[in-house]
């Protein structure tokens, strides 16, 4: 089975699904990953703030950050190679890269257009995120 890992920018909690302004793209990715897990496919997900050692120990990701910086995150790694950078895979790309039927995600949003917003914090109350 193929090994997929997603390396994400620093967020206040492991999935980024906290605070008052939840990013719909992060919600889509979490839903896809939960669906994959329920169907026996594991995708590892690493957040820069909670798993910095994973970024350092992965050669491809470490090189990417040293050349492009953390602003290029997220990156998707498949079997040790970066296959997507700067965005999350679409549902179709998840299916194609992992060799699962796209129908696995029926009823789920295919893609979500997100306009990045600047924030001084994650919106978590008193530093408690998850």
Secondary structure, DSSP 8 states (H G I E B T S, - for coil): ---EEEEE---SSTTS--SSS--HHHHHHHHHHHHHHHTT--EEEEETTT-HHHHHH-HHHHHHHHHH-GGG--EEEETTEEEEESS---HHHHHHHHT--GGGGTTS-S---------SS---BTTB--
